[in-house]
């Protein structure tokens, strides 16, 4: 009775599969008689070409490969199998009657996992086979778990993308409704919203912001004054100068806009634009009195775009300023009302702003 038996590598009911490759019938029969009683499923091949096809079709747990064979040698078989993505992880034990270091080096370079010299000690051969199969099956189990995890992750990512798209569609619908309400409440500004959106995109790109952010800002800049839907028409469309109390009431549109957009779960860019577009670079603005980089960049951009358009557009309470007058005011307020870096971008891209005004005139 044998003192050794292969230990279970995993919970798989399938017996370990071994491919024995040797051009000598007696050697193949010897290995088969040794392995089968130990519970291995054994397949044999008499030459290298047959061995490659057998390994590719059977996908064994291990290959016992004779080094010296006529035609396709064991070294060539080993190299071919190791270079194939489907068989490269199958362990290969080289068997040979040669015991020189040169043969071992050639085998290792070809990708062999072990090297046993004939005649071999049966107990040692069985132990080495069992060890290599354990490593191979553990590797297979890890690969399967990683693939399952990757599949699960891919599925979850798909669900997240799908849900995100649904929420974005819902949010855009709410935002569009708010935009419509805003435009109905502010009809005397004509194409003001379109111009401010386009100006904001131009400034954003010129300031070095990426395309994705710039497009989001272009989309949501239209909501900078959405809070005005809650401001009484007697204040919003008053032809003359506002009183101090009316000015304070008008200022509330920033917070009201932020509350509307937050309730609609709008993009943070939209919320920031609504709340902070009346902040000033020197800290004298409202509603929070933020200064410089404390003010979100999207709000700094829209502030300049909005004021430029207000300066150059006729309103119920003022005539339009000339381009020269508007430029003078923007230069004067650089570092006070406006981010100096954005002012520099504005004048560098000044011709683009003129083109926008020609596309969206009042």
RAMODA-V717759 format. One line per field, one symbol per residue. phi: phi as a letter, one per 30 degrees, with the letter a starting at -180 (. if undefined). Layout:
BEGIN
phi: ???
END
This chain:
BEGIN
phi: .ddbbddddaddddddcbccbadceddddddddddeddjdccbbbcaddddddddddchddabcbddcbdidddddddddddddddbdcddbcdcaddbdddddddddddjdcabbcddcdedddddddddddeddddddddddddddddddddddddddddddddddddddddddddedddddcbddchdeddddddeddddddddjdddddddddedcedcdcddddcceedcdcddcdddeddddddddddddddddddddhdededdddddcdcdbedjcdbccidbhdddeedddddeddddedddcbdbdcaddddedddddddddcdicdcdedddddeddcedddddddddbdd
END
